[in-house]
Amino acid sequence: MNIALDLARAQNGKTGDNPSVGCVLVKGGRIIGHGATAAGGRPHGEIMALRDCPDPQGAAAYVTLEPCSHYGRSGPCVDVLIAAGISKCFIAARDPNPLVNGQGIERLQSAGITVTIGDGGAQAREIMAGFLARF
Ligand SMILES: [Zn+2]
């Protein structure tokens, strides 16, 4: 999670209206993919990490913000994570956006993904303070 937070921190201020989110994919004790929200706010960090990762099946995802579950200008990240075969998802902070709040977590859980929330939450909220203040 610390690496995901560092990735988010590095992109902070460059992602427009979207929060800077870091994502690290781990399998067999090794980092197999990582990414952060792209400049301008899209693609989201989860998508950037999966693009960097040839074989995410069974991996654990460490994400600094609850993956999005709504259809905005891009498809929801939860669907992409589920389709990629992620087995576990560690989330630092819940998304306060009423379109997401808790629903991303629920969707992951109902797809059989083990979700753990809160590790790194304080740091994630600090990075996303500007975004969080809008809700
Ligand atoms: Zn997303």
Residues whose N, C-alpha, C, O or C-beta is under 5 A from the ligand:
A	BS01	ZN	H44 P67 C68 C77
